[in-house]
Amino acid sequence: MTTETSDRAWVLHRYPYGDTSLVVELFTQTQGRLGVLAKGARRARSPLARLEAGHPLWVRWLGRGELPVLAQAETLEAAPSLGAMQHLSLFYINELLLRLTQRADPFPDFFKVYEATLTTLHSAPGESWFLRRFERRLLENLGWAPDLQSCAECGHRLNPERGERWFYQPAHGAFCPRHAPGAAAVAVDAAALCWLQGAMSTPYEKGWGPGLRHCLEQELRVHLGERPLESRYLLAAYLRRRRLTPKAERS
């Protein structure tokens, strides 16, 4: 008996399979990451030919195992067009999910975080604070986010009102000014760490961005291993090209 399953999903990645098909990596609401075989999807008239990242889908697949067959993919709503930086941000968050999660490992709570991230990506071009929220929530859901409420050395409570500079060390957490752990730590405002420990529902203060980005980049590197993210290479190349392109030509 063939098993049929359906779910809400987003495309994370796709790549050719054989002459006419695709393997599509999905992030689904109830199943987590799912790889499916989209037979004939590379044919121009295939109803599966327009599977794209950034569009909410309702998908139906047949079978179980490592690579069930995608039977239907219905776009639930038209997604706004994205600029270059938004495309790179989408590629980045999708790459993190592909690198750090396993297939068939449900993340129903994080699915909501993913959808909220895409909503902000569409509505706030040029912003980056929601990427820090995505990174922190992903680490939390995977059980890898260190506690930031108190100093990992002495237990001194983090207090944003004191205007202190604290230190963040990957895989260890936060350290107060009296117990700076050394050169490997990132100096960051205590108030910025409080934002990272909290709901992160609104943008952080101006000036916190570089420190928080560095903290989370170092934390993610612990789990990503030696192989760098392709999205970071693309971002660096894009920014380099923008610096070299005259303003008149960019406009």
C-alpha positions as CSV (number, residue, x, y, z in Angstrom):
1,M,0.0,0.0,0.0
2,T,1.4,3.4,-1.0
3,T,1.5,5.9,1.8
4,E,0.3,9.5,0.9
5,T,1.2,12.5,3.1
6,S,0.7,16.2,2.7
7,D,2.0,19.3,4.5
8,R,2.8,22.9,4.4
9,A,6.4,23.5,3.1
10,W,9.1,25.7,1.8
11,V,11.8,24.9,-0.7
12,L,15.3,25.0,0.7
13,H,17.3,23.7,-2.3
14,R,16.9,21.7,-5.5
15,Y,19.3,19.9,-7.8
16,P,19.0,17.8,-11.0
17,Y,18.4,14.1,-10.9
18,G,18.7,12.1,-14.1
19,D,17.7,13.8,-17.4
20,T,14.3,15.3,-16.4
21,S,13.8,15.2,-12.6
22,L,14.8,17.1,-9.5
23,V,15.7,16.3,-5.9
24,V,14.0,18.9,-3.8
25,E,14.9,19.6,-0.2
26,L,11.8,20.9,1.7
27,F,11.3,22.3,5.1
28,T,7.9,21.1,6.2
29,Q,5.7,22.0,9.1
30,T,5.3,18.6,10.7
31,Q,8.1,16.5,9.2
32,G,11.0,18.9,9.4
33,R,13.4,18.6,6.6
34,L,12.3,16.3,3.8
35,G,14.0,15.3,0.5
36,V,11.6,14.4,-2.3
37,L,12.0,13.3,-5.9
38,A,10.1,15.6,-8.3
39,K,9.8,13.3,-11.4
40,G,9.8,15.2,-14.7
41,A,10.1,18.6,-12.9
42,R,12.8,19.8,-15.4
43,R,10.3,19.6,-18.3
44,A,9.0,23.0,-19.2
45,R,5.3,22.0,-19.0
46,S,5.6,20.1,-15.7
47,P,3.4,21.4,-12.9
48,L,6.4,21.0,-10.7
49,A,8.7,23.0,-12.9
50,R,8.3,26.3,-10.9
51,L,9.3,25.0,-7.5
52,E,11.3,27.9,-6.0
53,A,12.7,29.0,-2.7
54,G,10.8,31.7,-0.9
55,H,7.3,30.6,-1.9
56,P,4.9,28.9,0.6
57,L,3.7,25.6,-0.7
58,W,1.2,22.9,0.1
59,V,2.9,19.6,-1.0
60,R,1.8,16.0,-1.3
61,W,4.1,13.1,-1.5
62,L,3.9,9.3,-2.0
63,G,5.9,6.7,-0.1
64,R,8.4,6.7,2.7
65,G,12.1,6.2,3.0
66,E,15.0,8.5,2.0
67,L,13.4,10.0,-1.1
68,P,9.6,9.7,-1.5
69,V,8.0,11.0,-4.7
70,L,6.5,14.5,-4.9
71,A,3.0,14.2,-6.3
72,Q,1.8,17.7,-6.0
73,A,3.1,21.2,-5.1
74,E,0.6,24.1,-4.8
75,T,1.7,27.6,-4.3
76,L,-0.3,29.1,-1.4
77,E,0.4,32.7,-2.2
78,A,2.5,34.9,-4.5
79,A,5.7,36.0,-2.8
80,P,7.0,39.6,-3.4
81,S,10.0,39.9,-5.7
82,L,13.3,40.0,-3.8
83,G,16.3,42.3,-4.2
84,A,19.8,40.9,-4.4
85,M,20.5,41.2,-0.7
86,Q,17.2,39.6,0.2
87,H,18.0,36.7,-2.1
88,L,21.4,36.3,-0.4
89,S,19.7,36.3,3.0
90,L,17.2,33.7,1.9
91,F,20.1,31.5,0.5
92,Y,21.9,32.0,3.9
93,I,19.0,30.9,6.2
94,N,18.2,27.9,3.9
95,E,21.9,26.9,3.8
96,L,22.0,27.0,7.6
97,L,19.0,24.6,7.8
98,L,20.6,22.3,5.3
99,R,23.9,22.2,7.1
100,L,22.7,22.0,10.7
101,T,19.5,19.8,10.6
102,Q,18.8,16.3,9.6
103,R,16.0,14.9,7.5
104,A,12.9,13.6,9.3
105,D,13.6,15.6,12.5
106,P,10.4,17.6,13.2
107,F,10.8,21.3,14.2
108,P,7.2,22.6,14.4
109,D,8.1,25.5,16.7
110,F,11.0,26.5,14.5
111,F,8.8,26.3,11.4
112,K,7.0,29.4,12.8
113,V,10.4,31.1,13.3
114,Y,11.3,30.4,9.6
115,E,8.0,31.8,8.3
116,A,8.3,34.9,10.5
117,T,11.9,35.4,9.2
118,L,10.6,35.3,5.6
119,T,7.8,37.7,6.4
120,T,10.4,40.2,7.8
121,L,12.7,39.5,4.9
122,H,9.9,40.7,2.5
123,S,8.7,43.6,4.5
124,A,12.0,45.1,5.7
125,P,14.6,45.1,2.9
126,G,17.9,46.3,4.1
127,E,17.4,45.1,7.7
128,S,19.5,42.3,9.2
129,W,18.4,42.1,12.9
130,F,15.9,39.3,12.0
131,L,18.8,37.1,10.8
132,R,20.4,37.3,14.3
133,R,17.0,36.2,15.7
134,F,16.9,33.3,13.2
135,E,20.4,32.2,14.1
136,R,19.8,32.3,17.8
137,R,16.4,30.5,17.6
138,L,18.0,27.8,15.4
139,L,20.7,27.3,18.0
140,E,18.1,27.1,20.7
141,N,16.0,24.6,18.9
142,L,19.0,22.4,18.3
143,G,20.0,22.6,22.0
144,W,23.3,24.5,21.2
145,A,22.5,28.0,22.5
146,P,24.5,29.0,25.6
147,D,22.7,30.7,28.5
148,L,23.4,34.4,28.5
149,Q,21.6,35.5,31.7
150,S,24.6,35.3,33.9
151,C,28.4,35.1,33.9
152,A,29.5,31.6,33.1
153,E,32.4,32.0,35.5
154,C,30.9,33.6,38.6
155,G,27.1,33.7,38.1
156,H,27.0,37.5,38.1
157,R,23.6,38.5,36.6
158,L,23.5,40.3,33.2
159,N,22.1,43.8,33.8
160,P,21.6,46.1,30.7
161,E,21.2,49.2,32.8
162,R,24.8,49.2,34.0
163,G,26.2,50.0,30.6
164,E,28.8,47.3,30.9
165,R,30.8,45.6,28.1
166,W,30.6,41.8,28.5
167,F,32.3,39.0,26.6
168,Y,30.8,36.2,24.5
169,Q,32.7,33.0,24.0
170,P,31.4,30.3,21.6
171,A,30.1,27.1,23.3
172,H,30.6,28.7,26.7
173,G,28.3,31.8,26.9
174,A,28.6,35.2,28.5
175,F,31.3,36.5,30.9
176,C,31.2,39.6,33.0
177,P,34.0,42.3,32.8
178,R,35.9,40.7,35.7
179,H,36.2,37.3,34.0
180,A,37.0,38.1,30.4
181,P,38.1,34.7,29.0
182,G,40.7,35.9,26.6
183,A,41.4,36.7,23.0
184,A,38.8,34.2,21.6
185,A,35.9,36.1,23.2
186,V,33.8,38.8,21.6
187,A,33.3,42.1,23.5
188,V,29.7,43.2,23.3
189,D,27.3,45.5,25.2
190,A,25.5,43.8,28.0
191,A,22.2,45.3,26.6
192,A,22.9,43.6,23.3
193,L,23.3,40.2,25.0
194,C,20.0,40.9,26.8
195,W,18.3,41.4,23.5
196,L,19.8,38.1,22.2
197,Q,18.6,36.3,25.3
198,G,15.0,37.8,25.1
199,A,12.1,37.7,22.6
200,M,14.0,39.6,19.8
201,S,10.7,40.8,18.5
202,T,11.9,44.3,17.6
203,P,15.1,45.6,16.0
204,Y,18.1,46.0,18.2
205,E,19.8,49.3,18.9
206,K,22.0,51.0,16.3
207,G,25.6,49.9,16.9
208,W,24.8,46.5,18.2
209,G,24.8,44.8,14.8
210,P,28.5,44.0,14.3
211,G,29.0,42.6,17.8
212,L,25.9,40.3,17.7
213,R,26.8,39.2,14.2
214,H,30.3,38.2,15.3
215,C,29.0,36.4,18.4
216,L,26.6,34.2,16.4
217,E,29.0,33.7,13.5
218,Q,31.6,32.3,16.0
219,E,28.9,30.1,17.7
220,L,27.7,28.7,14.4
221,R,31.2,28.0,13.3
222,V,31.6,25.5,16.2
223,H,28.8,23.4,14.7
224,L,29.4,24.0,10.9
225,G,32.9,22.6,11.0
226,E,35.7,23.6,8.6
227,R,33.6,23.8,5.4
228,P,32.5,27.4,5.0
229,L,29.1,28.6,3.9
230,E,28.6,29.2,0.2
231,S,26.2,32.0,1.0
232,R,29.0,34.0,2.8
233,Y,31.2,33.7,-0.3
234,L,28.4,35.0,-2.5
235,L,27.7,37.9,-0.1
236,A,31.4,38.9,0.0
237,A,31.5,38.8,-3.8
238,Y,28.4,40.9,-4.1
239,L,29.6,43.5,-1.6
240,R,33.0,43.7,-3.3
241,R,31.3,44.2,-6.7
242,R,29.1,47.0,-5.3
243,R,32.1,48.8,-3.9
244,L,33.8,48.7,-7.3
245,T,30.6,49.7,-9.3
246,P,30.1,53.5,-9.7
247,K,27.0,54.8,-7.9
248,A,25.5,56.1,-11.2
249,E,25.7,52.7,-12.7
250,R,24.2,51.0,-9.6
251,S,21.2,53.4,-9.6
